[in-house]
Amino acid sequence: MTKILLLLILAMMIVHIIKPLGFPGLRRRADFWKLALIALAAVSLTILLRGGE
């Protein structure tokens, strides 16, 4: 699950660098680092919920 999540967010980061996604807070190309923070939080939450299996 975490690998799929990471690949999905990595793809979003690549697309955002090419053409900004236009979501609130992600309107400039330079905002792709915010997606990295979202990825870190999502992976951490997934690991916590699964119990570290």
C-alpha positions as CSV (number, residue, x, y, z in Angstrom):
1,M,0.0,0.0,0.0
2,T,2.7,2.5,0.9
3,K,4.6,1.7,-2.4
4,I,1.5,2.5,-4.4
5,L,0.9,5.6,-2.5
6,L,4.5,6.8,-3.0
7,L,4.4,6.1,-6.7
8,L,1.1,8.0,-7.1
9,I,2.5,11.0,-5.3
10,L,5.8,10.9,-7.2
11,A,3.8,10.9,-10.4
12,M,1.8,13.9,-9.2
13,M,5.1,15.7,-8.4
14,I,6.4,15.1,-11.9
15,V,3.2,16.2,-13.5
16,H,3.1,19.3,-11.3
17,I,6.6,20.3,-12.4
18,I,5.5,20.0,-16.0
19,K,2.1,21.7,-15.6
20,P,0.9,22.9,-12.2
21,L,-2.2,21.0,-10.9
22,G,-4.1,24.1,-9.9
23,F,-5.2,22.9,-6.5
24,P,-5.4,25.5,-3.8
25,G,-1.8,26.0,-2.6
26,L,-0.3,24.3,-5.6
27,R,-0.7,26.9,-8.3
28,R,3.1,27.4,-9.1
29,R,5.7,24.9,-10.3
30,A,7.8,25.7,-7.3
31,D,5.1,24.3,-4.9
32,F,5.9,20.7,-5.8
33,W,7.8,20.4,-2.4
34,K,4.4,20.6,-0.7
35,L,3.5,17.3,-2.4
36,A,6.5,15.7,-0.7
37,L,5.3,16.8,2.7
38,I,1.9,15.3,1.9
39,A,3.6,12.1,0.8
40,L,5.6,12.0,4.1
41,A,2.5,12.5,6.2
42,A,0.4,9.9,4.2
43,V,3.1,7.2,4.4
44,S,3.6,7.9,8.1
45,L,-0.1,7.6,8.7
46,T,-0.4,4.4,6.7
47,I,2.5,2.8,8.7
48,L,0.9,3.9,12.0
49,L,-2.5,2.5,11.0
50,R,-1.1,-0.8,9.8
51,G,0.9,-1.3,13.0
52,G,4.4,-1.4,11.4
53,E,3.9,-4.8,9.7
